[in-house]
Structure formats: structure tokens, C-alpha cells
């Protein structure tokens, strides 16, 4: 990817802060994964 691992860690921490959630919780990660997957499958609004 060409991104330093510390940059990735900082971005993940920032995302967790913005979402006000604990990304160490597997249930939260699963919910986010499903939400992101559903965005890929929904047709664009007309």
C-alpha cells in the first residue's frame, strides 16, 4: 500500500474516535463490516 504502519494505526484510532466506538470489540467490527458491504451492494439513489 505504501503507507507506514504507524499511519494506519493512527487512522484506525481516528476512525474509532469519530465513531465513538471500540474497534477491539469483534461485534462492533462485524457490524461495521456488514454496513460497509451493504454500501457496495445498494444501487445508487435515483
C-alpha distance matrix in Angstrom:
0.0 3.8 5.5 8.6 10.0 13.0 11.5 10.3 13.8 15.5 14.2 15.3 18.5 19.0 18.7 21.2 23.5 23.5 24.3 26.8 25.9 25.0 21.7 23.0 25.6 24.7 27.0 25.2 21.8 23.6 25.2 22.0 20.4 23.6 23.7 20.3 21.2 24.5 23.0 21.4 24.9 27.2 28.6 28.3 31.4 34.2
3.8 0.0 3.8 6.6 9.3 11.8 10.4 10.5 13.9 15.1 14.4 16.2 19.0 19.3 19.7 22.3 24.1 24.3 25.6 27.9 27.3 26.4 23.4 24.6 27.5 27.1 29.5 27.5 24.3 26.4 27.9 24.7 23.4 26.7 26.6 23.2 24.5 27.7 26.0 24.7 28.2 30.3 31.5 30.9 33.9 36.6
5.5 3.8 0.0 3.8 6.4 8.4 6.6 7.0 10.4 11.3 10.8 12.9 15.3 15.7 16.5 18.9 20.5 21.0 22.5 24.5 24.1 23.2 20.4 21.7 24.7 24.7 27.1 24.9 21.9 24.5 25.8 22.5 21.7 25.2 24.9 21.8 23.6 26.7 25.0 24.2 27.8 29.7 31.2 30.5 33.2 36.1
8.6 6.6 3.8 0.0 3.8 5.5 5.3 6.6 8.9 10.1 10.9 12.8 14.5 15.5 16.9 18.8 20.2 21.3 22.9 24.4 23.9 22.6 20.0 20.8 24.2 24.6 27.3 25.2 22.4 25.3 26.8 23.7 23.2 26.9 26.7 23.9 25.8 29.0 27.5 27.0 30.6 32.5 34.2 33.6 36.2 39.3
10.0 9.3 6.4 3.8 0.0 3.8 5.4 5.1 6.3 8.7 9.9 10.7 12.4 14.2 15.4 16.7 18.5 20.0 21.2 22.4 21.4 19.7 17.1 17.5 20.9 21.3 24.3 22.4 19.6 22.6 24.4 21.6 21.1 24.9 25.0 22.6 24.4 27.7 26.7 26.3 29.8 31.8 33.9 33.6 36.1 39.4
13.0 11.8 8.4 5.5 3.8 0.0 3.8 5.4 5.0 6.1 8.6 9.8 10.5 12.2 14.2 15.3 16.4 18.3 19.9 20.7 20.2 18.7 16.6 17.2 20.8 21.8 24.6 22.4 20.2 23.5 25.0 22.1 22.3 26.0 25.8 23.6 26.0 28.9 27.8 27.9 31.4 33.1 35.2 34.6 36.8 40.2
11.5 10.4 6.6 5.3 5.4 3.8 0.0 3.8 5.4 5.1 6.2 8.6 9.8 10.4 12.3 14.3 15.2 16.4 18.3 19.6 19.5 18.7 16.6 17.9 21.3 22.2 24.6 22.0 19.7 23.0 24.0 20.8 21.0 24.7 24.0 21.6 24.1 26.9 25.3 25.5 29.1 30.6 32.5 31.6 33.8 37.0
10.3 10.5 7.0 6.6 5.1 5.4 3.8 0.0 3.8 5.5 5.1 6.2 8.6 9.8 10.5 12.4 14.2 15.3 16.5 18.0 17.4 16.3 13.7 15.1 18.3 18.9 21.3 18.9 16.3 19.4 20.6 17.5 17.5 21.2 20.8 18.4 20.7 23.7 22.4 22.5 26.1 27.7 29.9 29.3 31.6 35.0
13.8 13.9 10.4 8.9 6.3 5.0 5.4 3.8 0.0 3.8 5.5 5.2 6.2 8.6 9.9 10.6 12.3 14.3 15.4 16.2 15.4 13.9 11.7 12.6 16.1 17.3 19.8 17.5 15.4 18.9 20.1 17.4 17.9 21.6 21.4 19.5 22.1 24.9 24.0 24.5 27.9 29.4 31.8 31.4 33.5 37.0
15.5 15.1 11.3 10.1 8.7 6.1 5.1 5.5 3.8 0.0 3.8 5.5 5.1 6.1 8.7 9.9 10.5 12.3 14.2 15.0 15.1 14.3 12.9 14.5 17.8 19.4 21.5 18.7 17.1 20.7 21.3 18.3 19.4 22.9 22.1 20.3 23.3 25.7 24.4 25.3 28.7 29.8 32.1 31.2 33.0 36.4
14.2 14.4 10.8 10.9 9.9 8.6 6.2 5.1 5.5 3.8 0.0 3.8 5.4 4.9 6.1 8.6 9.7 10.4 12.2 13.8 14.0 13.9 12.1 14.4 17.3 18.5 20.2 17.1 15.3 18.6 19.0 15.6 16.7 20.1 18.9 17.0 20.0 22.4 20.8 21.7 25.2 26.2 28.3 27.4 29.2 32.6
15.3 16.2 12.9 12.8 10.7 9.8 8.6 6.2 5.2 5.5 3.8 0.0 3.8 5.4 5.0 6.2 8.6 9.9 10.5 12.0 11.3 10.6 8.4 10.7 13.5 14.7 16.5 13.6 11.8 15.3 15.9 12.9 14.0 17.5 16.7 15.2 18.1 20.6 19.6 20.7 23.9 25.1 27.7 27.2 29.0 32.6
18.5 19.0 15.3 14.5 12.4 10.5 9.8 8.6 6.2 5.1 5.4 3.8 0.0 3.8 5.5 5.1 6.2 8.7 9.9 10.2 10.0 9.4 8.5 10.6 13.5 15.6 17.3 14.3 13.4 17.1 17.4 14.8 16.6 19.9 18.9 17.9 21.1 23.2 22.3 23.8 26.9 27.8 30.4 29.8 31.2 34.8
19.0 19.3 15.7 15.5 14.2 12.2 10.4 9.8 8.6 6.1 4.9 5.4 3.8 0.0 3.8 5.4 5.0 6.2 8.6 9.6 10.6 11.3 10.8 13.6 16.0 18.0 19.1 15.6 15.0 18.5 18.1 15.1 17.2 20.2 18.6 17.5 20.9 22.7 21.2 22.9 26.1 26.6 28.9 27.9 29.1 32.5
18.7 19.7 16.5 16.9 15.4 14.2 12.3 10.5 9.9 8.7 6.1 5.0 5.5 3.8 0.0 3.8 5.4 5.1 6.1 8.3 8.8 9.9 8.9 12.3 14.1 15.6 16.3 12.7 11.9 15.2 14.5 11.4 13.6 16.5 14.7 13.8 17.3 18.9 17.6 19.4 22.6 23.0 25.5 24.6 25.9 29.5
21.2 22.3 18.9 18.8 16.7 15.3 14.3 12.4 10.6 9.9 8.6 6.2 5.1 5.4 3.8 0.0 3.8 5.5 5.2 5.8 5.4 6.3 6.2 9.5 11.1 13.3 13.9 10.5 10.5 14.0 13.4 11.1 13.7 16.5 15.2 15.0 18.4 19.9 19.2 21.3 24.1 24.5 27.4 26.9 28.0 31.7
23.5 24.1 20.5 20.2 18.5 16.4 15.2 14.2 12.3 10.5 9.7 8.6 6.2 5.0 5.4 3.8 0.0 3.8 5.5 4.9 6.8 8.4 9.6 12.4 14.0 16.6 17.0 13.5 14.1 17.5 16.5 14.2 17.2 19.6 17.9 17.8 21.4 22.6 21.6 23.9 26.7 26.7 29.4 28.4 29.2 32.7
23.5 24.3 21.0 21.3 20.0 18.3 16.4 15.3 14.3 12.3 10.4 9.9 8.7 6.2 5.1 5.5 3.8 0.0 3.8 5.4 8.0 10.7 11.4 14.8 15.9 18.0 17.8 14.0 14.6 17.6 15.9 13.3 16.4 18.5 16.1 16.0 19.7 20.5 19.1 21.6 24.4 24.1 26.5 25.3 25.8 29.3
24.3 25.6 22.5 22.9 21.2 19.9 18.3 16.5 15.4 14.2 12.2 10.5 9.9 8.6 6.1 5.2 5.5 3.8 0.0 3.8 5.4 8.6 9.4 13.0 13.2 15.1 14.4 10.7 11.7 14.4 12.4 10.3 13.7 15.5 13.2 13.8 17.4 17.9 17.1 19.9 22.3 22.0 24.8 24.0 24.6 28.2
26.8 27.9 24.5 24.4 22.4 20.7 19.6 18.0 16.2 15.0 13.8 12.0 10.2 9.6 8.3 5.8 4.9 5.4 3.8 0.0 3.8 7.2 9.4 12.3 12.5 15.2 14.6 11.1 12.9 15.8 14.1 12.7 16.2 17.9 16.1 17.1 20.5 21.1 20.6 23.4 25.7 25.4 28.3 27.6 28.0 31.6
25.9 27.3 24.1 23.9 21.4 20.2 19.5 17.4 15.4 15.1 14.0 11.3 10.0 10.6 8.8 5.4 6.8 8.0 5.4 3.8 0.0 3.8 6.2 8.9 8.7 11.5 11.0 7.7 9.7 12.7 11.5 10.6 13.9 15.8 14.6 15.8 18.9 19.8 19.9 22.5 24.6 24.8 27.9 27.8 28.5 32.2
25.0 26.4 23.2 22.6 19.7 18.7 18.7 16.3 13.9 14.3 13.9 10.6 9.4 11.3 9.9 6.3 8.4 10.7 8.6 7.2 3.8 0.0 3.8 5.4 5.8 9.1 9.7 7.2 8.6 11.9 11.9 11.3 13.9 16.3 16.0 16.9 19.6 21.1 21.5 23.6 25.8 26.5 29.8 30.0 31.0 34.8
21.7 23.4 20.4 20.0 17.1 16.6 16.6 13.7 11.7 12.9 12.1 8.4 8.5 10.8 8.9 6.2 9.6 11.4 9.4 9.4 6.2 3.8 0.0 3.8 5.3 7.3 8.8 6.3 6.0 9.7 10.4 9.3 11.2 14.1 14.2 14.5 17.0 19.0 19.5 21.1 23.4 24.6 27.9 28.2 29.7 33.5
23.0 24.6 21.7 20.8 17.5 17.2 17.9 15.1 12.6 14.5 14.4 10.7 10.6 13.6 12.3 9.5 12.4 14.8 13.0 12.3 8.9 5.4 3.8 0.0 3.8 6.2 8.9 7.9 7.5 10.8 12.4 12.0 13.3 16.2 17.0 17.4 19.4 21.6 22.5 23.9 26.0 27.4 30.8 31.5 33.0 36.8
25.6 27.5 24.7 24.2 20.9 20.8 21.3 18.3 16.1 17.8 17.3 13.5 13.5 16.0 14.1 11.1 14.0 15.9 13.2 12.5 8.7 5.8 5.3 3.8 0.0 3.8 5.5 5.4 6.4 8.8 10.2 10.9 12.4 14.6 15.6 16.8 18.5 20.3 21.7 23.3 24.9 26.2 29.8 30.7 32.1 35.9
24.7 27.1 24.7 24.6 21.3 21.8 22.2 18.9 17.3 19.4 18.5 14.7 15.6 18.0 15.6 13.3 16.6 18.0 15.1 15.2 11.5 9.1 7.3 6.2 3.8 0.0 3.8 5.4 5.0 6.1 8.6 9.9 10.3 12.3 14.2 15.2 16.3 18.3 20.1 21.3 22.7 24.4 28.0 29.3 31.0 34.7
27.0 29.5 27.1 27.3 24.3 24.6 24.6 21.3 19.8 21.5 20.2 16.5 17.3 19.1 16.3 13.9 17.0 17.8 14.4 14.6 11.0 9.7 8.8 8.9 5.5 3.8 0.0 3.8 5.5 5.1 6.2 8.7 9.8 10.7 12.3 14.3 15.3 16.6 18.7 20.4 21.3 22.6 26.3 27.7 29.0 32.7
25.2 27.5 24.9 25.2 22.4 22.4 22.0 18.9 17.5 18.7 17.1 13.6 14.3 15.6 12.7 10.5 13.5 14.0 10.7 11.1 7.7 7.2 6.3 7.9 5.4 5.4 3.8 0.0 3.8 5.4 5.1 6.2 8.5 10.0 10.6 12.3 14.2 15.4 16.8 18.9 20.3 21.2 24.8 25.7 26.9 30.7
21.8 24.3 21.9 22.4 19.6 20.2 19.7 16.3 15.4 17.1 15.3 11.8 13.4 15.0 11.9 10.5 14.1 14.6 11.7 12.9 9.7 8.6 6.0 7.5 6.4 5.0 5.5 3.8 0.0 3.8 5.5 5.1 6.0 8.6 9.8 10.5 12.1 14.2 15.5 16.9 18.7 20.1 23.7 24.7 26.4 30.2
23.6 26.4 24.5 25.3 22.6 23.5 23.0 19.4 18.9 20.7 18.6 15.3 17.1 18.5 15.2 14.0 17.5 17.6 14.4 15.8 12.7 11.9 9.7 10.8 8.8 6.1 5.1 5.4 3.8 0.0 3.8 5.4 5.0 6.2 8.6 9.9 10.5 12.2 14.4 15.6 16.7 18.4 22.1 23.6 25.3 29.0
25.2 27.9 25.8 26.8 24.4 25.0 24.0 20.6 20.1 21.3 19.0 15.9 17.4 18.1 14.5 13.4 16.5 15.9 12.4 14.1 11.5 11.9 10.4 12.4 10.2 8.6 6.2 5.1 5.5 3.8 0.0 3.8 5.4 5.2 6.1 8.7 9.9 10.6 12.6 14.6 15.6 16.5 20.2 21.5 22.8 26.5
22.0 24.7 22.5 23.7 21.6 22.1 20.8 17.5 17.4 18.3 15.6 12.9 14.8 15.1 11.4 11.1 14.2 13.3 10.3 12.7 10.6 11.3 9.3 12.0 10.9 9.9 8.7 6.2 5.1 5.4 3.8 0.0 3.8 5.5 5.0 6.1 8.5 9.8 10.8 12.8 14.6 15.5 19.0 19.8 21.3 25.1
20.4 23.4 21.7 23.2 21.1 22.3 21.0 17.5 17.9 19.4 16.7 14.0 16.6 17.2 13.6 13.7 17.2 16.4 13.7 16.2 13.9 13.9 11.2 13.3 12.4 10.3 9.8 8.5 6.0 5.0 5.4 3.8 0.0 3.8 5.4 5.2 6.1 8.6 10.0 11.0 12.7 14.5 18.0 19.3 21.4 25.1
23.6 26.7 25.2 26.9 24.9 26.0 24.7 21.2 21.6 22.9 20.1 17.5 19.9 20.2 16.5 16.5 19.6 18.5 15.5 17.9 15.8 16.3 14.1 16.2 14.6 12.3 10.7 10.0 8.6 6.2 5.2 5.5 3.8 0.0 3.8 5.5 5.0 6.1 8.7 10.0 10.7 12.2 15.9 17.7 19.5 23.1
23.7 26.6 24.9 26.7 25.0 25.8 24.0 20.8 21.4 22.1 18.9 16.7 18.9 18.6 14.7 15.2 17.9 16.1 13.2 16.1 14.6 16.0 14.2 17.0 15.6 14.2 12.3 10.6 9.8 8.6 6.1 5.0 5.4 3.8 0.0 3.8 5.5 5.2 6.5 9.1 10.2 10.7 14.3 15.4 16.8 20.6
20.3 23.2 21.8 23.9 22.6 23.6 21.6 18.4 19.5 20.3 17.0 15.2 17.9 17.5 13.8 15.0 17.8 16.0 13.8 17.1 15.8 16.9 14.5 17.4 16.8 15.2 14.3 12.3 10.5 9.9 8.7 6.1 5.2 5.5 3.8 0.0 3.8 5.4 5.2 6.8 9.2 10.3 13.5 14.3 16.5 20.2
21.2 24.5 23.6 25.8 24.4 26.0 24.1 20.7 22.1 23.3 20.0 18.1 21.1 20.9 17.3 18.4 21.4 19.7 17.4 20.5 18.9 19.6 17.0 19.4 18.5 16.3 15.3 14.2 12.1 10.5 9.9 8.5 6.1 5.0 5.5 3.8 0.0 3.8 5.4 5.3 6.7 9.0 12.3 14.1 16.6 20.1
24.5 27.7 26.7 29.0 27.7 28.9 26.9 23.7 24.9 25.7 22.4 20.6 23.2 22.7 18.9 19.9 22.6 20.5 17.9 21.1 19.8 21.1 19.0 21.6 20.3 18.3 16.6 15.4 14.2 12.2 10.6 9.8 8.6 6.1 5.2 5.4 3.8 0.0 3.8 5.3 5.1 6.1 9.8 11.8 13.8 17.3
23.0 26.0 25.0 27.5 26.7 27.8 25.3 22.4 24.0 24.4 20.8 19.6 22.3 21.2 17.6 19.2 21.6 19.1 17.1 20.6 19.9 21.5 19.5 22.5 21.7 20.1 18.7 16.8 15.5 14.4 12.6 10.8 10.0 8.7 6.5 5.2 5.4 3.8 0.0 3.8 5.5 5.5 8.4 9.3 11.5 15.1
21.4 24.7 24.2 27.0 26.3 27.9 25.5 22.5 24.5 25.3 21.7 20.7 23.8 22.9 19.4 21.3 23.9 21.6 19.9 23.4 22.5 23.6 21.1 23.9 23.3 21.3 20.4 18.9 16.9 15.6 14.6 12.8 11.0 10.0 9.1 6.8 5.3 5.3 3.8 0.0 3.8 5.9 8.1 9.6 12.7 15.9
24.9 28.2 27.8 30.6 29.8 31.4 29.1 26.1 27.9 28.7 25.2 23.9 26.9 26.1 22.6 24.1 26.7 24.4 22.3 25.7 24.6 25.8 23.4 26.0 24.9 22.7 21.3 20.3 18.7 16.7 15.6 14.6 12.7 10.7 10.2 9.2 6.7 5.1 5.5 3.8 0.0 3.8 6.4 9.2 12.1 14.9
27.2 30.3 29.7 32.5 31.8 33.1 30.6 27.7 29.4 29.8 26.2 25.1 27.8 26.6 23.0 24.5 26.7 24.1 22.0 25.4 24.8 26.5 24.6 27.4 26.2 24.4 22.6 21.2 20.1 18.4 16.5 15.5 14.5 12.2 10.7 10.3 9.0 6.1 5.5 5.9 3.8 0.0 3.8 6.4 8.6 11.7
28.6 31.5 31.2 34.2 33.9 35.2 32.5 29.9 31.8 32.1 28.3 27.7 30.4 28.9 25.5 27.4 29.4 26.5 24.8 28.3 27.9 29.8 27.9 30.8 29.8 28.0 26.3 24.8 23.7 22.1 20.2 19.0 18.0 15.9 14.3 13.5 12.3 9.8 8.4 8.1 6.4 3.8 0.0 3.8 6.4 8.7
28.3 30.9 30.5 33.6 33.6 34.6 31.6 29.3 31.4 31.2 27.4 27.2 29.8 27.9 24.6 26.9 28.4 25.3 24.0 27.6 27.8 30.0 28.2 31.5 30.7 29.3 27.7 25.7 24.7 23.6 21.5 19.8 19.3 17.7 15.4 14.3 14.1 11.8 9.3 9.6 9.2 6.4 3.8 0.0 3.8 6.4
31.4 33.9 33.2 36.2 36.1 36.8 33.8 31.6 33.5 33.0 29.2 29.0 31.2 29.1 25.9 28.0 29.2 25.8 24.6 28.0 28.5 31.0 29.7 33.0 32.1 31.0 29.0 26.9 26.4 25.3 22.8 21.3 21.4 19.5 16.8 16.5 16.6 13.8 11.5 12.7 12.1 8.6 6.4 3.8 0.0 3.8
34.2 36.6 36.1 39.3 39.4 40.2 37.0 35.0 37.0 36.4 32.6 32.6 34.8 32.5 29.5 31.7 32.7 29.3 28.2 31.6 32.2 34.8 33.5 36.8 35.9 34.7 32.7 30.7 30.2 29.0 26.5 25.1 25.1 23.1 20.6 20.2 20.1 17.3 15.1 15.9 14.9 11.7 8.7 6.4 3.8 0.0
